[in-house]
Amino acid sequence: MSFGDLKLHANLLAGIRELGFTRPTAIQADAIPPALEGRDLLACAQTGSGKTAAFMLPILHRLMDTPRGKTRALILAPTRELAAQILADMQDLAVHTPLNGAAIFGGVGMGPQEHAFRSGVDVIVATPGRLLDHFRAPYAKLDALEVLVLDEADRMLDMGFLPDIRRVLRHIPTKRQTLFFSATMPPPIATLAREMLRSPATINLERQSAAAVGITQAIYPVPQELKSALFLALLNRGDMREALVFTRTKHRANRLCEYLLKNGIEADRIHGNRSQTQRTAALEGFKNGRFRVLVATDIAARGIDVEELGHVVNFDVPLVPADYIHRIGRTGRADAVGDAFTFVAREEEGELGAIEKVLGKRLPRVTVPDFDYAARPEGRLEIPLGERLATMRAHKAGDRNRAQANQARRQGSAPASAPAGGARGSSRTAGSGRPVSGGGRPPGGGGGRPAGGGGGRPSGGGGGRSPSGGGGGRRFGGPRSPR
Ligand code: AMP
């Protein structure tokens, strides 16, 4: 089946083409025809199945033929992030149409949202709490509403929004088309669906991709040097309470861990250079909540199984698509809702493309508000190998010098033992030509720690917990406030 077969408006087909969608996904092929007929829908569909376009395209098609100036479609979503994403998808699909939309969610000013109501944008995407806040004001009228979408209904249930949804229903016309989407159908959701829908077309989809059920995958484009800062920002914003983070190399794992500790995030790492005891301690500490972040390389990660893990962060794009599937498979187990965030620097776009090909879909791109993408990086995460070797050599030279100085001191004959005339004796510091006198500090920075000398964990690090860190027990993927 092609999008042309779905008899969508030509201007929508142009938008679809520009997005690079060649064929409808299964949910789109099943949902769009009955939705275009005006029927209610009850669809079991996960994030990543293409569900947004499945409900958005019939809505946009319908709105093209009716007078504008009043809001005619409302989409309810559980989180701000999802609402923003749905609006962005709507704008992409509607790019060749006059239709417009607005997102209504908390954490931002009411003013522009009030304006959206007053000007009668065609589509509103809202989280329930903030929408109810607006409904208290006389300007917030949705009496011309034709279509209501409930997206990720089961997640709304998990987050305690069912009463809010019922309240929203009191503010909108009962005569309308309702499109109901949920990844799972627990009894309260089935009851709500029965209340809201009239002889719906039901669409029950099998898993659409190899990715685990419940995973929300997102791409965070970011310059390579700002990845650490972006990760810290997401932790500090409370976007994730804890995370299993994958880096491409052991060195990057070490450096990221140091950076986090320095910034008050409790973290540890596991990779091939760590002893089994260290790895076990790191994993244990992560499981019991002592560490908020566990940084790992792929190989070390094979055996990790953390119950209810909420977030996996691909700090680097995996080189092989299979590793991506494997990594994100650690979250979203057994119906737990997890998130898989992947940081993508420009030079990693190729690998990302390969992953999206295997998944059979393009993953949503996310920009973090208030994060300074143009900031000067604090330092490089990856020190080039040549530089690292030079640092190690300097470090070793320092050790040697210290040993020689100690030996000279023990012999108590440092000045006398220095051969006259500055001969190259063992009691001279390398290359200095100066005799080492008792207790003298060797030149050349002996004893100093090499800059960027990965391995060691800063002592006493990780004292403070981030304010969003949550308390003792490991409870993953806590609810985000949608207000
Ligand atoms: P969703 O399940 O709506 O969150 O969609 C997941 C991803 O699939 C989004 O990045 C969409 O842009 C992408 N997508 C949606 N429909 C298609 C399609 N027909 N072909 C390829 N990618 C699609």
Residues whose N, C-alpha, C, O or C-beta is under 5 A from the ligand:
A	BS01	AMP	F21 T22 R23 P24 T25 Q46 T47 G48 S49 G50 K51 T52 A53 G360 K361 R362 L363 P364
